[in-house]
């Protein structure tokens, strides 16, 4: 029996973050939990922002193909990160007060 976590690429953590947060967002909307849906929306925004900030770049060297996914900040990526952190802070505060 193989370990299902062996296939996860640690360099693309933001894609795992995005996938998990979307599943949690759908579940919290289906369960009619608006505070948790807001938290998950913040997590989803951060995941989308980091996906934009880590573009796939490929180059060719004689005999090799080079694939790079280093962080290259874009305005939309930063904006989604800021919105996501804002949503996380706001809904964490609302959840703590409730």
N, CA, C and O atoms as CSV, one atom per row, in Angstrom:
chain,resi,resn,atom,element,x,y,z
A,1,UNK,N,N,0.846,-1.172,0.000
A,1,UNK,CA,C,0.000,0.000,0.000
A,1,UNK,C,C,0.894,1.237,0.000
A,1,UNK,O,O,1.812,1.343,0.813
A,2,UNK,N,N,0.631,2.153,-0.893
A,2,UNK,CA,C,1.473,3.344,-1.004
A,2,UNK,C,C,0.886,4.497,-0.190
A,2,UNK,O,O,-0.301,4.513,0.139
A,3,UNK,N,N,1.734,5.433,0.115
A,3,UNK,CA,C,1.337,6.611,0.877
A,3,UNK,C,C,0.737,7.635,-0.082
A,3,UNK,O,O,1.417,8.045,-1.023
A,4,UNK,N,N,-0.515,8.066,0.118
A,4,UNK,CA,C,-1.124,9.027,-0.806
A,4,UNK,C,C,-0.481,10.410,-0.747
A,4,UNK,O,O,-0.667,11.206,-1.667
A,5,UNK,N,N,0.268,10.714,0.308
A,5,UNK,CA,C,0.905,12.017,0.429
A,5,UNK,C,C,2.217,12.109,-0.338
A,5,UNK,O,O,2.797,13.190,-0.435
A,6,UNK,N,N,2.701,10.978,-0.891
A,6,UNK,CA,C,3.948,11.006,-1.643
A,6,UNK,C,C,3.829,11.819,-2.921
A,6,UNK,O,O,4.829,12.362,-3.390
A,7,UNK,N,N,2.641,11.920,-3.496
A,7,UNK,CA,C,2.456,12.626,-4.758
A,7,UNK,C,C,2.314,14.127,-4.621
A,7,UNK,O,O,2.239,14.825,-5.633
A,8,UNK,N,N,2.274,14.649,-3.403
A,8,UNK,CA,C,2.098,16.084,-3.204
A,8,UNK,C,C,3.421,16.792,-3.430
A,8,UNK,O,O,4.436,16.440,-2.829
A,9,UNK,N,N,3.404,17.777,-4.289
A,9,UNK,CA,C,4.585,18.570,-4.592
A,9,UNK,C,C,4.665,19.718,-3.587
A,9,UNK,O,O,3.814,20.607,-3.589
A,10,UNK,N,N,5.684,19.699,-2.732
A,10,UNK,CA,C,5.799,20.709,-1.679
A,10,UNK,C,C,6.067,22.093,-2.248
A,10,UNK,O,O,5.845,23.089,-1.559
A,11,UNK,N,N,6.538,22.184,-3.487
A,11,UNK,CA,C,6.791,23.486,-4.087
A,11,UNK,C,C,5.505,24.177,-4.517
A,11,UNK,O,O,5.502,25.384,-4.757
A,12,UNK,N,N,4.418,23.426,-4.616
A,12,UNK,CA,C,3.140,24.017,-5.033
A,12,UNK,C,C,2.112,23.891,-3.915
A,12,UNK,O,O,0.999,23.417,-4.140
A,13,UNK,N,N,2.482,24.313,-2.720
A,13,UNK,CA,C,1.611,24.238,-1.557
A,13,UNK,C,C,0.347,25.061,-1.746
A,13,UNK,O,O,-0.698,24.728,-1.187
A,14,UNK,N,N,0.430,26.117,-2.517
A,14,UNK,CA,C,-0.701,27.017,-2.717
A,14,UNK,C,C,-1.834,26.347,-3.479
A,14,UNK,O,O,-2.993,26.723,-3.304
A,15,UNK,N,N,-1.529,25.361,-4.322
A,15,UNK,CA,C,-2.590,24.634,-5.022
A,15,UNK,C,C,-3.347,23.708,-4.077
A,15,UNK,O,O,-4.564,23.561,-4.182
A,16,UNK,N,N,-2.618,23.086,-3.153
A,16,UNK,CA,C,-3.275,22.253,-2.133
A,16,UNK,C,C,-4.133,23.141,-1.241
A,16,UNK,O,O,-5.264,22.784,-0.912
A,17,UNK,N,N,-3.597,24.300,-0.846
A,17,UNK,CA,C,-4.319,25.271,-0.024
A,17,UNK,C,C,-5.613,25.682,-0.717
A,17,UNK,O,O,-6.674,25.733,-0.095
A,18,UNK,N,N,-5.511,25.976,-2.019
A,18,UNK,CA,C,-6.677,26.410,-2.790
A,18,UNK,C,C,-7.721,25.304,-2.875
A,18,UNK,O,O,-8.911,25.562,-2.692
A,19,UNK,N,N,-7.293,24.087,-3.148
A,19,UNK,CA,C,-8.239,22.975,-3.277
A,19,UNK,C,C,-8.960,22.692,-1.961
A,19,UNK,O,O,-10.175,22.496,-1.943
A,20,UNK,N,N,-8.217,22.672,-0.874
A,20,UNK,CA,C,-8.829,22.397,0.433
A,20,UNK,C,C,-9.770,23.526,0.835
A,20,UNK,O,O,-10.856,23.271,1.355
A,21,UNK,N,N,-9.365,24.770,0.601
A,21,UNK,CA,C,-10.213,25.891,1.012
A,21,UNK,C,C,-11.500,25.964,0.192
A,21,UNK,O,O,-12.540,26.360,0.720
A,22,UNK,N,N,-11.450,25.592,-1.081
A,22,UNK,CA,C,-12.680,25.587,-1.890
A,22,UNK,C,C,-13.640,24.511,-1.387
A,22,UNK,O,O,-14.846,24.742,-1.309
A,23,UNK,N,N,-13.111,23.338,-1.047
A,23,UNK,CA,C,-13.964,22.268,-0.504
A,23,UNK,C,C,-14.595,22.720,0.810
A,23,UNK,O,O,-15.786,22.509,1.035
A,24,UNK,N,N,-13.793,23.344,1.678
A,24,UNK,CA,C,-14.332,23.839,2.948
A,24,UNK,C,C,-15.345,24.962,2.742
A,24,UNK,O,O,-16.328,25.055,3.478
A,25,UNK,N,N,-15.110,25.817,1.741
A,25,UNK,CA,C,-16.049,26.895,1.439
A,25,UNK,C,C,-17.391,26.329,0.997
A,25,UNK,O,O,-18.436,26.781,1.464
A,26,UNK,N,N,-17.375,25.357,0.114
A,26,UNK,CA,C,-18.625,24.741,-0.355
A,26,UNK,C,C,-19.341,24.055,0.805
A,26,UNK,O,O,-20.563,24.147,0.926
A,27,UNK,N,N,-18.582,23.369,1.656
A,27,UNK,CA,C,-19.195,22.680,2.798
A,27,UNK,C,C,-19.802,23.676,3.782
A,27,UNK,O,O,-20.888,23.434,4.309
A,28,UNK,N,N,-19.124,24.785,4.036
A,28,UNK,CA,C,-19.667,25.755,4.988
A,28,UNK,C,C,-20.873,26.502,4.422
A,28,UNK,O,O,-21.772,26.881,5.174
A,29,UNK,N,N,-20.903,26.714,3.114
A,29,UNK,CA,C,-22.090,27.318,2.496
A,29,UNK,C,C,-23.256,26.336,2.552
A,29,UNK,O,O,-24.389,26.730,2.830
A,30,UNK,N,N,-22.984,25.063,2.290
A,30,UNK,CA,C,-24.039,24.047,2.331
A,30,UNK,C,C,-24.576,23.869,3.751
A,30,UNK,O,O,-25.759,23.584,3.933
A,31,UNK,N,N,-23.715,24.035,4.756
A,31,UNK,CA,C,-24.141,23.890,6.149
A,31,UNK,C,C,-24.741,25.181,6.700
A,31,UNK,O,O,-25.146,25.222,7.861
A,32,UNK,N,N,-24.804,26.237,5.887
A,32,UNK,CA,C,-25.367,27.525,6.272
A,32,UNK,C,C,-24.654,28.097,7.500
A,32,UNK,O,O,-25.282,28.480,8.486
A,33,UNK,N,N,-23.326,28.142,7.407
A,33,UNK,CA,C,-22.480,28.722,8.457
A,33,UNK,C,C,-21.729,29.918,7.868
A,33,UNK,O,O,-20.629,29.750,7.342
A,34,UNK,N,N,-22.305,31.121,7.947
A,34,UNK,CA,C,-21.700,32.275,7.274
A,34,UNK,C,C,-20.337,32.690,7.836
A,34,UNK,O,O,-19.498,33.183,7.081
A,35,UNK,N,N,-20.094,32.507,9.132
A,35,UNK,CA,C,-18.792,32.870,9.683
A,35,UNK,C,C,-17.691,31.979,9.118
A,35,UNK,O,O,-16.617,32.452,8.746
A,36,UNK,N,N,-17.976,30.689,9.060
A,36,UNK,CA,C,-16.986,29.756,8.510
A,36,UNK,C,C,-16.835,29.943,7.002
A,36,UNK,O,O,-15.748,29.757,6.455
A,37,UNK,N,N,-17.917,30.307,6.337
A,37,UNK,CA,C,-17.838,30.581,4.904
A,37,UNK,C,C,-16.949,31.804,4.649
A,37,UNK,O,O,-16.197,31.823,3.674
A,38,UNK,N,N,-17.025,32.806,5.499
A,38,UNK,CA,C,-16.159,33.976,5.361
A,38,UNK,C,C,-14.699,33.628,5.575
A,38,UNK,O,O,-13.832,34.104,4.842
A,39,UNK,N,N,-14.417,32.794,6.583
A,39,UNK,CA,C,-13.041,32.340,6.795
A,39,UNK,C,C,-12.520,31.572,5.581
A,39,UNK,O,O,-11.397,31.791,5.128
A,40,UNK,N,N,-13.343,30.683,5.072
A,40,UNK,CA,C,-12.934,29.887,3.911
A,40,UNK,C,C,-12.800,30.742,2.656
A,40,UNK,O,O,-11.966,30.451,1.799
A,41,UNK,N,N,-13.604,31.785,2.538
A,41,UNK,CA,C,-13.463,32.704,1.408
A,41,UNK,C,C,-12.124,33.433,1.492
A,41,UNK,O,O,-11.480,33.663,0.468
A,42,UNK,N,N,-11.705,33.793,2.689
A,42,UNK,CA,C,-10.389,34.410,2.873
A,42,UNK,C,C,-9.268,33.460,2.504
A,42,UNK,O,O,-8.312,33.855,1.837
A,43,UNK,N,N,-9.377,32.204,2.935
A,43,UNK,CA,C,-8.376,31.203,2.576
A,43,UNK,C,C,-8.334,30.973,1.067
A,43,UNK,O,O,-7.260,30.805,0.490
A,44,UNK,N,N,-9.505,30.965,0.433
A,44,UNK,CA,C,-9.575,30.773,-1.014
A,44,UNK,C,C,-8.937,31.958,-1.741
A,44,UNK,O,O,-8.238,31.769,-2.736
A,45,UNK,N,N,-9.170,33.170,-1.255
A,45,UNK,CA,C,-8.574,34.351,-1.881
A,45,UNK,C,C,-7.049,34.308,-1.781
A,45,UNK,O,O,-6.355,34.659,-2.736
A,46,UNK,N,N,-6.528,33.884,-0.638
A,46,UNK,CA,C,-5.079,33.763,-0.486
A,46,UNK,C,C,-4.530,32.696,-1.431
A,46,UNK,O,O,-3.491,32.897,-2.061
A,47,UNK,N,N,-5.219,31.574,-1.530
A,47,UNK,CA,C,-4.775,30.517,-2.442
A,47,UNK,C,C,-4.775,30.972,-3.893
A,47,UNK,O,O,-3.859,30.645,-4.648
A,48,UNK,N,N,-5.797,31.725,-4.287
A,48,UNK,CA,C,-5.843,32.242,-5.656
A,48,UNK,C,C,-4.746,33.279,-5.885
A,48,UNK,O,O,-4.126,33.303,-6.949
A,49,UNK,N,N,-4.506,34.123,-4.902
A,49,UNK,CA,C,-3.446,35.126,-5.027
A,49,UNK,C,C,-2.073,34.491,-5.161
A,49,UNK,O,O,-1.256,34.931,-5.970
A,50,UNK,N,N,-1.822,33.462,-4.371
A,50,UNK,CA,C,-0.525,32.790,-4.460
A,50,UNK,C,C,-0.389,31.984,-5.753
A,50,UNK,O,O,0.717,31.827,-6.270
A,51,UNK,N,N,-1.491,31.479,-6.270
A,51,UNK,CA,C,-1.441,30.799,-7.568
A,51,UNK,C,C,-1.059,31.784,-8.664
A,51,UNK,O,O,-0.294,31.445,-9.567
A,52,UNK,N,N,-1.585,32.995,-8.591
A,52,UNK,CA,C,-1.223,34.027,-9.568
A,52,UNK,C,C,0.228,34.460,-9.382
A,52,UNK,O,O,0.922,34.739,-10.360
A,53,UNK,N,N,0.686,34.517,-8.139
A,53,UNK,CA,C,2.045,34.972,-7.861
A,53,UNK,C,C,3.119,33.925,-8.141
A,53,UNK,O,O,4.306,34.250,-8.094
A,54,UNK,N,N,2.748,32.696,-8.427
A,54,UNK,CA,C,3.705,31.629,-8.748
A,54,UNK,C,C,3.451,31.121,-10.171
A,54,UNK,O,O,2.987,29.993,-10.343
A,55,UNK,N,N,3.744,31.929,-11.186
A,55,UNK,CA,C,3.466,31.489,-12.560
A,55,UNK,C,C,4.444,30.410,-13.024
A,55,UNK,O,O,5.583,30.336,-12.565
A,56,UNK,N,N,3.970,29.587,-13.936
A,56,UNK,CA,C,4.812,28.558,-14.540
A,56,UNK,C,C,5.644,29.199,-15.640
A,56,UNK,O,O,5.106,29.809,-16.563
A,57,UNK,N,N,6.952,29.058,-15.535
A,57,UNK,CA,C,7.854,29.566,-16.572
A,57,UNK,C,C,8.720,28.414,-17.047
A,57,UNK,O,O,9.304,27.681,-16.249
A,58,UNK,N,N,8.790,28.269,-18.348
A,58,UNK,CA,C,9.598,27.207,-18.925
A,58,UNK,C,C,10.647,27.806,-19.842
A,58,UNK,O,O,10.400,28.780,-20.554
A,59,UNK,N,N,11.802,27.209,-19.807
A,59,UNK,CA,C,12.879,27.637,-20.677
A,59,UNK,C,C,13.564,26.406,-21.259
A,59,UNK,O,O,13.409,25.294,-20.754
A,60,UNK,N,N,14.301,26.617,-22.297
A,60,UNK,CA,C,14.975,25.515,-22.947
A,60,UNK,C,C,16.469,25.787,-23.005
A,60,UNK,O,O,16.916,26.833,-23.475
A,61,UNK,N,N,17.212,24.832,-22.523
A,61,UNK,CA,C,18.657,24.829,-22.609
A,61,UNK,C,C,18.989,23.662,-23.527
A,61,UNK,O,O,18.282,22.655,-23.489
A,62,UNK,N,N,20.011,23.744,-24.335
A,62,UNK,CA,C,20.291,22.632,-25.246
A,62,UNK,C,C,20.285,21.276,-24.536
A,62,UNK,O,O,21.141,20.990,-23.698
A,63,UNK,N,N,19.311,20.464,-24.890
A,63,UNK,CA,C,19.185,19.131,-24.313
A,63,UNK,C,C,18.312,19.044,-23.078
A,63,UNK,O,O,18.038,17.942,-22.601
A,64,UNK,N,N,17.865,20.173,-22.547
A,64,UNK,CA,C,17.078,20.180,-21.316
A,64,UNK,C,C,15.901,21.140,-21.427
A,64,UNK,O,O,15.929,22.114,-22.179
A,65,UNK,N,N,14.883,20.836,-20.662
A,65,UNK,CA,C,13.758,21.752,-20.497
A,65,UNK,C,C,13.722,22.155,-19.029
A,65,UNK,O,O,13.676,21.296,-18.149
A,66,UNK,N,N,13.742,23.435,-18.765
A,66,UNK,CA,C,13.785,23.946,-17.402
A,66,UNK,C,C,12.411,24.505,-17.046
A,66,UNK,O,O,11.861,25.331,-17.775
A,67,UNK,N,N,11.860,24.049,-15.919
A,67,UNK,CA,C,10.572,24.528,-15.429
A,67,UNK,C,C,10.793,25.217,-14.089
A,67,UNK,O,O,11.376,24.635,-13.174
A,68,UNK,N,N,10.333,26.441,-13.978
A,68,UNK,CA,C,10.537,27.233,-12.756
A,68,UNK,C,C,9.182,27.750,-12.282
A,68,UNK,O,O,8.367,28.203,-13.085
A,69,UNK,N,N,8.950,27.678,-10.979
A,69,UNK,CA,C,7.732,28.214,-10.377
A,69,UNK,C,C,8.082,29.143,-9.221
A,69,UNK,O,O,7.435,29.090,-8.175
A,70,UNK,N,N,9.077,29.977,-9.387
A,70,UNK,CA,C,9.446,30.896,-8.313
A,70,UNK,C,C,8.398,32.003,-8.193
A,70,UNK,O,O,7.631,32.257,-9.122
A,71,UNK,N,N,8.386,32.640,-7.056
A,71,UNK,CA,C,7.394,33.683,-6.803
A,71,UNK,C,C,7.725,34.929,-7.611
A,71,UNK,O,O,8.840,35.449,-7.555
A,72,UNK,N,N,6.749,35.387,-8.349
A,72,UNK,CA,C,6.872,36.604,-9.139
A,72,UNK,C,C,5.611,37.428,-8.887
A,72,UNK,O,O,4.608,37.254,-9.580
A,73,UNK,N,N,5.657,38.327,-7.896
A,73,UNK,CA,C,4.451,39.039,-7.476
A,73,UNK,C,C,3.804,39.848,-8.606
A,73,UNK,O,O,4.472,40.540,-9.375
A,74,UNK,N,N,2.497,39.729,-8.669
A,74,UNK,CA,C,1.673,40.494,-9.607
A,74,UNK,C,C,0.682,41.318,-8.782
A,74,UNK,O,O,0.399,40.984,-7.631
A,75,UNK,N,N,0.156,42.395,-9.373
A,75,UNK,CA,C,-0.770,43.265,-8.653
A,75,UNK,C,C,-2.019,42.513,-8.211
A,75,UNK,O,O,-2.442,42.642,-7.062
A,76,UNK,N,N,-2.615,41.729,-9.109
A,76,UNK,CA,C,-3.830,40.991,-8.760
A,76,UNK,C,C,-3.553,39.956,-7.675
A,76,UNK,O,O,-4.392,39.733,-6.802
A,77,UNK,N,N,-2.390,39.328,-7.726
A,77,UNK,CA,C,-2.023,38.363,-6.689
A,77,UNK,C,C,-1.901,39.028,-5.328
A,77,UNK,O,O,-2.400,38.510,-4.330
A,78,UNK,N,N,-1.236,40.176,-5.290
A,78,UNK,CA,C,-1.126,40.920,-4.033
A,78,UNK,C,C,-2.488,41.365,-3.527
A,78,UNK,O,O,-2.774,41.283,-2.332
A,79,UNK,N,N,-3.324,41.838,-4.443
A,79,UNK,CA,C,-4.654,42.300,-4.061
A,79,UNK,C,C,-5.469,41.161,-3.446
A,79,UNK,O,O,-6.125,41.353,-2.423
A,80,UNK,N,N,-5.431,39.987,-4.058
A,80,UNK,CA,C,-6.162,38.840,-3.509
A,80,UNK,C,C,-5.588,38.399,-2.170
A,80,UNK,O,O,-6.335,37.994,-1.279
A,81,UNK,N,N,-4.259,38.475,-2.017
A,81,UNK,CA,C,-3.649,38.145,-0.724
A,81,UNK,C,C,-4.115,39.108,0.365
A,81,UNK,O,O,-4.439,38.689,1.476
A,82,UNK,N,N,-4.147,40.391,0.044
A,82,UNK,CA,C,-4.568,41.397,1.031
A,82,UNK,C,C,-6.043,41.230,1.380
A,82,UNK,O,O,-6.417,41.309,2.550
A,83,UNK,N,N,-6.877,41.001,0.378
A,83,UNK,CA,C,-8.305,40.775,0.627
A,83,UNK,C,C,-8.495,39.510,1.469
A,83,UNK,O,O,-9.314,39.491,2.389
A,84,UNK,N,N,-7.744,38.462,1.155
A,84,UNK,CA,C,-7.850,37.217,1.909
A,84,UNK,C,C,-7.453,37.379,3.361
A,84,UNK,O,O,-8.133,36.869,4.251
A,85,UNK,N,N,-6.358,38.085,3.611
A,85,UNK,CA,C,-5.925,38.312,4.994
A,85,UNK,C,C,-6.945,39.188,5.720
A,85,UNK,O,O,-7.234,38.966,6.896
A,86,UNK,N,N,-7.486,40.177,5.022
A,86,UNK,CA,C,-8.525,41.015,5.626
A,86,UNK,C,C,-9.761,40.206,6.006
A,86,UNK,O,O,-10.309,40.369,7.096
A,87,UNK,N,N,-10.194,39.336,5.103
A,87,UNK,CA,C,-11.344,38.474,5.411
A,87,UNK,C,C,-11.048,37.542,6.579
A,87,UNK,O,O,-11.895,37.343,7.449
A,88,UNK,N,N,-9.853,36.975,6.597
A,88,UNK,CA,C,-9.484,36.095,7.706
A,88,UNK,C,C,-9.506,36.848,9.034
A,88,UNK,O,O,-10.049,36.351,10.021
A,89,UNK,N,N,-8.924,38.031,9.062
A,89,UNK,CA,C,-8.905,38.809,10.301
A,89,UNK,C,C,-10.317,39.196,10.738
A,89,UNK,O,O,-10.665,39.063,11.911
A,90,UNK,N,N,-11.125,39.673,9.799
A,90,UNK,CA,C,-12.480,40.121,10.141
A,90,UNK,C,C,-13.345,38.964,10.659
A,90,UNK,O,O,-14.004,39.092,11.691
A,91,UNK,N,N,-13.339,37.844,9.944
A,91,UNK,CA,C,-14.200,36.744,10.360
A,91,UNK,C,C,-13.646,35.997,11.578
A,91,UNK,O,O,-14.412,35.380,12.318
A,92,UNK,N,N,-12.334,36.043,11.794
A,92,UNK,CA,C,-11.793,35.492,13.035
A,92,UNK,C,C,-12.254,36.336,14.219
A,92,UNK,O,O,-12.628,35.805,15.265
A,93,UNK,N,N,-12.223,37.652,14.043
A,93,UNK,CA,C,-12.718,38.549,15.089
A,93,UNK,C,C,-14.205,38.303,15.359
A,93,UNK,O,O,-14.623,38.215,16.513
A,94,UNK,N,N,-15.012,38.190,14.277
A,94,UNK,CA,C,-16.446,37.939,14.432
A,94,UNK,C,C,-16.705,36.607,15.116
A,94,UNK,O,O,-17.624,36.486,15.926
A,95,UNK,N,N,-15.896,35.610,14.791
A,95,UNK,CA,C,-16.057,34.293,15.407
A,95,UNK,C,C,-15.655,34.324,16.882
A,95,UNK,O,O,-16.274,33.649,17.705
A,96,UNK,N,N,-14.630,35.096,17.218
A,96,UNK,CA,C,-14.189,35.191,18.613
A,96,UNK,C,C,-15.215,35.949,19.452
A,96,UNK,O,O,-15.412,35.624,20.623
A,97,UNK,N,N,-15.867,36.950,18.873
A,97,UNK,CA,C,-16.845,37.740,19.621
A,97,UNK,C,C,-18.158,36.981,19.773
A,97,UNK,O,O,-18.846,37.129,20.783
A,98,UNK,N,N,-18.506,36.177,18.789
A,98,UNK,CA,C,-19.806,35.468,18.793
A,98,UNK,C,C,-19.903,34.415,19.867
A,98,UNK,O,O,-20.930,33.747,19.985
